[in-house]
Amino acid sequence: MATSKRCNVSSENLTENVVKTPKIDISGKVDLIIQSKKHANDVFDVLEYLQSEKEKNVICAINGCTKLFCTSLERGDLYVGQLPKEEVLLIGGDRSANEKYCMFMRHRYNGCLELLLEHISHESYQIKESALCALMKFASMEGKFPLQDLDWSEHYSFPRELIQAVVERLLSQKEDMAVLISRFQEYLEMEDVRYYVMSSVRENVGRVMDKSKGAVMPIYQNNVFTLLSNINMPSQESELTNYLVKQEAKHEDWKAAKLKEHKRAFERLWLGFLKYKLPSSMYKKVLVILHDSILPHISNPTLMIDFLTAAYDVGGAISLLALNGMFVLIHQHNLDYPDFYKKLYSLLEPSVFHVKYRARFFHLANLFLSSTHLPVYLVAAFAKRLSRLALTAPPASLLMVLPFICNLIRRHPACRVLIHRPSAADEACVDPYLMEEEDPSQCHALESSLWELQTLQKHYHPDVAKAAMAINKPLSQQEDDISELLELSTYELMERDLKQKQSKTVPLEFDPATQLLQGSVGVLGLNFSLE
């Protein structure tokens, strides 16, 4: 098992450090306890230093306890089974001296575990890390030398209770544990640890969130998300090779050794976490990793629709990311969601040209509207709404939106009626299009025309006017590439105009107006003769 350098300090180095700082030799006392049972009471001195206020003393004590109790586990010096209360030792009874010693050391071991669990919340990161490494070392040793009569048919000899206790401390409700959780990722690469951590996190989330009645708990939920996002799921059964505890008997029947069970635990974990209301900032974090890290490992991805619907209601960029998730479910997993394009249509507001995710929005919108099997009324509604919004859009956005609209018309020739309606040019009339209508099927876009594009032909920016004139000629079959225009900013547009070279020479002299002067002379002469 890989541990940090601080957890692997040798006893010789410990002795050198302890002589200078602590009043007692921790390593020396640990060696005496291991060598002879008559020094058993010295364990209290070691445990006392676990509660020291000095960082070096605590770390020395952690390493000493790791050495002492790992040796005790290996030698069978800890009581196995249901541990009687410590008062029983004082009464005496028929128990042998060796059995009493094992019970005594088991109580000290349990006390050590409690102190180490408390140190996971210590203000010093070095102490946190050392405590975490020691606990995982004990988990490894308990797996080899079990202290409980476990259900061998289901969980074998894995120390579930210890892992649950570690998970509970990592998922603090008061402190951000992101750094320590990233250190814990090393252990999540082990198949059995990952499996039982997922089960423990699911139980913990259900208990904590139900107790808070579903209220948002930013610190706690951020810790949960950090832990979940550090879980790397295997894709094939053959990848399940790295275990903290190797089962000697019937290893292939162990749930932690089956990819199907890992996926089931993973799915239940994420669905259990996402069913509660999340902090607004967390929706974006989840949606960003949804397609690559979550959906591929869920047997029924359409179960994520409730989360995506809740995420859409948050608004802004999160709504766009939620629609992207819905589109993946519709396109790849046959999800039936009739309101998808209605929700996309409602996102088309004047502010969409000014937000920082503008490029991503139109990239995804272009993807969503790429199918040639969409109803004509739907495509016409999007083209008309974009045209109306274009009247107040900045030039940098117009250079992207105008080709976007033309591409929609190219994909759906039936929409050409929007730019070839003779009655619209002959006489002024009321536009039947309803801008306030949220349902694209009820906005009467097909009864209107794209007169906004003709208006933009008089735009003050020559590039915009030129782009709007594309509708004056028959549109080619080849679509315009808008990928380079998505990120175009006003600053870049101005820089491009300033650097643009004149292709034609500017005329410096005109031909003299001879006819005008001759006419003037004639008039003067006529007036003179009349006098």
N, C-alpha and C positions, 0 to 999 in steps of 0.2 A: 504494500500500500504506500502510495506516494504521500509524503508529508512535508511540511515546510522545514527549512534548515533549523529553525528555532526549536522544532519538535524533535529533532534528531541530535541534540547536543549530547556529547558523550559524558559519562560519569566523571572522567578526569577533568574535563573543562568545567563541569559543574562545581567540582571541589575547589578549583582555583578561584572561581567567582564567589562562591559562598564564603570562603575564608575571609574575604575582604569586606563583604557586606553583611550577611546575616550573623547573628550571634551564635548560631549552632551550625554544624556541618550537616546539611540536608542529605547530601549523597552518602556521607558516612553512616548516618542513622538508617537510611534505607538499606544499605548493605548489611547492617547489623540485624535488622528485622528479617531480612531474607535468609540470613545465615542461621539464626536461632529464634525459636518461638518465645524464648524468655524475654526478648526485647520487644514484644508485641506492643506494649504500652507506648513505645516511642512513636508509634504512628500518630498519636495525638499531637506531638510536636510538629510533625510534617504537615498535618491538616491545619494546624494553627497558622502556619506560614502561608497557607492558601488564602487566608483572610487578611494578610498584611496590607498596609497602605503603600508599601514600596513595590514598584513594578518588578525590579530584579528579584526580590524575594519571592513574589508570587510565581514568576516564571520558573525559578529554580524549584519551587515546591510542586508545580505542575509536572515538570519533567521527572521529579523524584517519585511522585504518585504514579505516573505512567509506568515507570520501571517496576515499582513495588507491586502494583495490582496486576499488571500483565504477567509478572512472574507467578503471583498467587493463583491467577486463573489457570495458567499452564500447569502448575503443580497440583491443582485441585485443592487449594487451601481455602477456597470460598464455599460456603454452604450452598448446596443445590436444592432447589425446591421452594415451597412456601416458607418464607423466613419467619420464625416466631418473633414476638416482640422481645426487646432487649431485657425486659423485666424477668423473663423466663430464665435467663442466665443466672440471675441473682438467687433464684429459688433453688437451683441445683437440679435435682431429679436424677434419673437414671442415665443421663447422657454422659458419654465419655469425654475425657479432656480434649481429645482431638476434635470431637464434634463441637464442643463449646468454643474452641479456638476458631474453627471454620465459621461458626455463627458470629463470633466477635468480629472477625475480619470482613465478613459480608456486610455487617452493619457499617463498618468504617468505609467500605467500598461504596455503599449507597450514599453515605455522607459526602464522600469525595465527588460523586456524580452530581449531587445537588449543588455543591459549591462551583463545580466547573460549568454547570448550566447557568448559574447566576453570572459567572464571568463572561458569558457570551454577550451580556449587556453592559460590560465594563466600559469605562470611558477610554481606556487604553486599547488601541487596536492590537498591539503586540500580545496583550493578555487575551483578548478575544480570539485571536488566531491560534495561540498556543492551547487554549481551552478547547476550541473546536477540533483541533488535530488530536488532542488527547482523547476526547469523547469518541471520535471515529476510530481511533486505535482500540479503544475498549470495545466498540461495536464489532470490530474484526475479531478480537479475541473471544468475545461472548459467542460469536457465531461458531468458532471452533470448539469452545468449551462452554456449552449452554448452562445457564443458571436456573432456567425454568423448564418445566415439563410442557413443551409447546405442542400444538396440534401438528403432528408430523405429516399428516396427510395433506395439509394445505400450506402451511407456512414453514415447515421444516425447522431449521435451527437458526433462523435469522432473528436478531434482537430488535423486534418491531417496536417495543416500548421505548427503548433508548433512542431510536431514530425519530419516533413521534415527539419525544421530549426536545430533541435538537431542533426539529422543524418548528415546534411551537415557539422556541426562543428566537429563531431566525425571523419568524413572522411577527415581529414586534408591532404593537399598536402605538408606540410612543416614539420610536427611534428609527431613522432610516438605516437599514442594514444592507444597502446595496453593495458596499465594498466587501463585507464579510461573505455575502451570498456569492459574489463572484469568486471568492476563494473556495467556497463550497462546491463550485462547479466541477472541480477536479474529481470529487466523489460521485457526482451525478453521471459521470462517464461510465460508472460501474452499473451493470445491468440490474442487480438486485437492489442496490441503493436507490436507483432511479425509480424502480417499480414501487418500492415501499414508501419513498418520499412522495410520489404522486398520490398514493392512497391516503397518506397522512395529511397532505395539504388539502385534499378534497374534504376530509372530515373536519379539519380545522376551519376552513372557510365556511362550511355550512353552520358550524357551531357559533363562530364569532359573528357572522352576518345575521343569523337568525336572532341572536341575543341583542344586536343593535337594531333589529326590526328593519333591516335592509337599508339603513341610512348610510350615506357615503362616508367612508373612513379613508381619507387620502393616504396617510402614512402606511396603514396596514395594507391597503389594496396595492399600493406601489411596491411594497415588499413582496407581496404575493406575485404580482406581475413580473418582478425582477427574477424571482425564483423560477417561475414558469418559463420565461423566455430563455433561461439558461439550460433548459432541458432539450437535448438533441436526441431525437428519436431515431432508432435504427430503421432501415428500410427493408432488410432481409433477415431471415432467421439465422443465417450463417454468421451474421455480425455480432450475435450475442455470445461473446467469448470472455468478457472481462467481468469478474465477480469479486466482491469483497469477501464473501463467504462461499467456498466451494462445497457443494453438497456431495457426499460420497455415495449415497444410495438414492436411486431413482431420480437422478438430477433432471432427466428429460421430462419428468412429470411435474416438476416444480413450476408454479405459475410464473415466477420471476424469470424463467428460462424460455417462455413462450412469447413470441412476437404478438400473437393475437391478444394475449392478456395485457401486454404493454399498451397496445393501441386502445383497448377497451378502457384501461385506467386513464390514459391520456385524454380520450374523448369525454369521459365522465368528469374529469378534472376541469377541462376548459369550459364545458357546458355549465358545470356547477358554479364556476367563477363568473362567467359572463351573464348569468341570469339576474344578477344583482346590478343595481345602478352604479355606474362607475364615475370617477372624477372626469370632468370634461376633457382634460388633457390626456387621459389614458385611452380614450376611444381611438385617437389618432395612432397611438403607439400600437394598439392591438391590430388596427386595420392595416398598418404598414406591413406587419409580419403575417397577416392572415393567410395570404395565398401560398406562400412558400413554406411556412413553418407549422401551420395549424391544419388547414384543409386537407393536405395530402395524407394525414394520419388519422382522419376521422372517417368512419365507415359510412355515415350518412350526413354529408356536408349541409344538406338543406335544413338541418336542425339549427343552423346558425342564423336563420332568417329573422328570428325574434331579436337577436342582438343587432343585426344590421338595420332593422327597422328603428330600434331605439337610437342607434348611432345617427341615422339620417335626421332624426328630430333635433339633434344637437345644433345643426346648421353649419354654414360656412364650408370650409375645406373638408370637415368630417363628413358632411352630407355627401360630398362628391366621392370620397373614399368608400363610403357605405354603398353608394350606387355601383361603384366598381366591383365591390364584393358581390352584390346582387347579380350583376351582369355575368360574373364568373359562374355563379350557381345556375343561372338561366342557360347560359351557353354550354357549360360542361356537365352539368348535373341535372338538366331537364326540370329546373324549378319553374313552376307556373306562378308568375307574379304579374298580373295584368296592369298594375299601377306603376310599373317601372318607368315608362316614358312620360307618364303624367308627372311623376316626381322630378324627372330630369327637366321637363318643360318649366316647372315652377322655379327651378334654380336660375333661369335666365332673367336676371335683373340688371339694371344699369350698373350696379356695383361690380358685376362680374368682370368688367373691363379694367378694374382698378385694383383688384386683390392680387396678392403675391402668388397665388396658385392659378393665375389665369392660363398660363401655358398648359399646365396639367389638365385643367378643366376642358379646354378645347381639344386637347389630344384625346382625352377619353370620350368627349362628345362625338368627335369624328369617328372613333371606334364604335361607339354605340349606334351611330346612324349609318354605318357602312353597309348594312344589309340592303340588298335591292328588293327584298320581299316585304319591306315595311309598307303600310297603307299610304296612299298618296296624300290623304288629308293630314296625316301625322307629319310627313316630311314638309308639306306646305306650311303647316303651323310653325314648325321650327324656322323655316326660311323667312317667313313673314315676321316672326317675333324678332329674329336677329336683325332684319332689315330696319324695323322700327327702332330698336335699340341703337343701331348704327348712326342714327341722326345726331346723337349726343356723345358718341364715342370719340376718344382721342385718335389722332392719325395713326399712331403705331398699332393700335388695335384694329383700325379699319383696314389696314393693309393685310391683315390676317383674316378678318371676318368676311370681306368681300369675296376672295377666292373660296372661302368655306361655303358661302351661299351658292356660288356657281357650281361647286362640286356636288352639292345636294341636287341641284337641277339636272346636272349631267347624269347622276345615278338614277333619276326618276324623270324620264322625259315627259310624263304626264303633267309635271309641274311647270312645263314651259309656258302654260297658259298664264302664269303669273307675270311673265315679261312680254307676252304677246297678246294683250287684250286690247283690241282697237278702240273699244268704247271708252277706255280709261284715258286715252290721249285726246279724244275729240271734244269731250265736254267735262266740266267739273262736276263731280258727284261726291256723295258721302261714302267714305270708306266703310264697308260692312264689317271689317275685321274688328273683333272685340279684344282689346289689349288686356283688359282686366279679367277676362275669362281664364280660369286655371285649367280647364279641361280642353286639351287641344282639339278634341272632336266637336266642340261646341263654339269655337272661336271664329268660324266662317272664313278661314284663311283662303280656301280655294275660290271663294267668291270675290276676293280682293285682287290686288296687283302689287308688284314691288315698285311702286312709284318712288319709294325712298331711295332706290338705287339711282334713278334718273336725277333726283334732287342732288345726290352726292356727286354727280358729274360737274357740278358748279362749286365743288369744295375748294377752299383756299389753298390746300396743299396739292400741288400738281400730280404727285404720285397717287394720291387717293382718287382724284378726278379721273386719272388714266385707268385705274383699276375698276372704277365704276362704269366706264365706257365699254367694258367687256361684253355687256348685255346688248350693245348696239349691233353686234355681229353674231352670226350663228356660233354657238358654243361648240368647241371641238370635243371629240370623244375622250381625249386624254385629260385626266384630272390634273389640276394644279397641285404642286407639292407645297404644302403649307408648313412642313416641319421646320424649315429655316426661319419662318416668320413667327412661330409661336413665342419665341423668347425676345422678339424685337422690342426694344424700349424706346422711349422718346429721345433719350440721350443718344442712342445709337443711330436713330433716324436722322437727327441733326448732324451728327458727325459724318454720316454718309453723304448728306447733302453738301456739307462744306468741302469734302474731299472730292466731290464729283467734278470731273474736268469737262469743259465745254467741248462738245464734239464738232460744233460749227463755228466758223469765224464770225465775229460781230461786224456788221457793215458800218463803216466809218463815214461814207459819203453817198449821197443820193443824187439821182439825176435832177438837173434844174427844171423847175416847173415853167416852161416857156409859154404854154397856152394860157396860163393864168395871167401872166404879165401882159401878153398881147391883148387879152380881153380888156384889161384895165386901161391900156392906152387908147383903145378904140372908144371906150366910154367917155374918157376925158376929152378926146378930140370932138366927139359928137356934142358934148355939152358946150364946148368952146364955140363951135360954129353957130349954135343956136343963139348965142348971145350976140 
